[in-house]
Amino acid sequence: MAPATPPQSEFADARYTEMGKKMMAQFAAGDIPAWMDNYADNAVYIWSSGDSLSGKAAIAKYWTERRGETDSVRYLNDIWLPMKVNRPQQGPDIAGVWLLNWREVHLKFKNGKRIGFWAHTASHYNAADKVDRVVAYVDRAPINKALGVH
């Protein structure tokens, strides 16, 4: 009898949830160097708007500057789902482990403005357990407005 075909996707090891929570805590604490240690050198960070950053250095530069504009970052009501994609479904899907995360974000900016919003990210891990792709689903318009960016 032939071996069963693995499912198209399945739950991944719960340790990926712990890895994601650790990264979230590092970012909230403002420890961008430690947060970036979790990324592969060839990582890509994509926003749902189509903007993107390519390479660990570009991601570090952007997030160091952006996190530097905030006094505090708080996350509430976070939900985690580690998934292993065995067979991509279509298009640019990537096989391997994805960590899906939904969370409520509260930012206090150094200019005194405060905002809250929901965000969703999908992070892909390479064979070395480094994040090599992030797709962030967030409306950046309120963030840009609070920062005076057009």
N, C-alpha and C positions, 0 to 999 in steps of 0.2 A: 504494500500500500504506500502510495506517495505521501511524503510529509505534507501536513496541512499548510496552506498558504497563510502567512501571518496577516493579521487584520491590517487594514489600511493605516489605522492609527490606534494607539492604546495609551493608557496612563504611563507616564514615565516615573522614575524613582522620585520619591518625596524629597530626597536631598536637594533637588533643584529648587524646590520651594524655599528651603532653608538658605540656599545660596542667594536667591532673589531677595529674601528678607534682609540678609546681611548687606547686600548691595544698597537696598533702600535705606538702611540705617546709616551706612557710610555717607551716602549722598546727603541725607538730612542733617548729618553732623558737619557737613562741609568738608569732609575728607575726600576730595576729588582724586588725589593720587592713589589712595587705597581703593576707591571705587573703580578707577581705571585699570588697576591690576587684574580685574576680572575680564577685561576685554582682550581680544586677539588683535595683533598688529594690523590686520587687514579688515577690521570691523567696519560696518556700514551702519549709520543711524539714519533712519528714514522717518519723516513725519507724514501723516495722512494727507497733508496739503501738497505733497510732492517734493518739498525741500529735502535735502539730504546732506550728510557729512560722510566723507569717505576717508578711512584710516584712523588709527588710534590717536595720532597726534592732533588731527583736526577735531575729533570728538572731545579730546581733553581740553583743547584751547577754547572751544565753544562753551563747554560746561563749566570750566573754571571761571570764565568771564560772567556767564549767566548766574551761577551760584554766588559769585561775588556781589551781585546786585541785590541779594536777599539777606535779610536779618535772620529769617527762620523759614524752615520748611517742615510742615507736619503732614503726616499721612494718617487717614482714618479709614475704617471699613474696607480694608484690603482683602481681596479674594485672589487665590492662586490656583492655577491649574497647570501642572507639568504634563506635557504630552509628548509622545514619541511618534513621529510620522515615519511609517515604514515605507509607504509608497505615496509620493506626492500626488495630489489630486489633479492639478492642472497648472499651466503657466509657470510662474516663477517659484512655486513651492519648493522647499528644500527638505529633503529627508533628514531625520535626526530629531534631537530633543528641542522642543519649544517650551518656554515657560510663559504662560499667559497670566497677566495681572491686571486687575481692575482696582482702582483706589480713588478715594476722595483726597484732594490735595489742597492744603491751605498755605498760602505764601504771604509773608510779610516782607515788603521791599524796604530797602534802606531809605527810599524817598517817602516812607510813611504809609504808602498805599497797601491795602490788604485785599486779597482775592481768594476765592475758593472755587474749585471746579472738579469734575471727574475726569480721569485719564485711564486709558487702557494701553498696555504695551504687550507686544509679542516679541520675545527674545529667543534667538536661536543659539544653541551651544555647539561648538565644533567638537571634534574627537578628543581634544585636550581639555574639555569643559571650560572653554573661554567663550564669551559672548562674541559672535562674529556678525550678527545682524540684529538690529532692533527696529521694529516698526511701532511708532508712537502715534496713537490716536488721541489727539487733544486739539481743542480749539485754541490756537495761539493768539487770537485777536484780543481777548481780555488781558492776556499777559503783556502783549505789545502795547496796549492802551495804557496799562498801569505804568509801564516803563517809558511812555512817550515815544515809542518806536512806530513808524508807519510803514 
